[in-house]
Amino acid sequence: MLHKKLEIILYYLRKHECDVIHVGDYFYPTSLLPIYLNHKYCVPILVSINALPGFTWHFGDFLVDKIAKMYTYSLGRYILQSYNKVISLYSKLSREVRSLGINSEKTVTIPNGVNLDF
């Protein structure tokens, strides 16, 4: 399955000359593939996140939350550090991402919503 995803992404990279690869979350192992493509093709990669499972978000099951926390503090941290930009949906999450050791120049907050007063 991962091989098929790689083929699709490579097709778009070659055919359409993509400027950036944008990933919807870091919590899935498929978010490792763009890191490889970034190294091989020098295409910038960015990831949008709305929570840090096991750190800022909890499922409510002890075992699931422990596994999520281990992921966030190990592979998740590696993934976030490897991306060119980490887009957080709220400013507190950006601070929490930085507390994991992610460079502040890599983090940006883009709220997911609209200003109703405007």
TATA-V169966 format. One record per run of one state. SS is the DSSP state (a for helix, b for strand, c for the rest). FROM is the first residue (numbers start at 1). TO is the last residue. Records with the same first field share a line. If there is no record, write none. Layout:
SS = FROM-TO, FROM-TO
//
This chain:
c = 1-1, 17-19, 24-28, 42-43, 50-52, 54-56, 58-61, 83-84, 89-90, 100-103, 110-118
a = 2-16, 29-41, 62-82, 91-99, 104-106
b = 20-23, 44-49, 53-53, 57-57, 85-88, 107-109
//
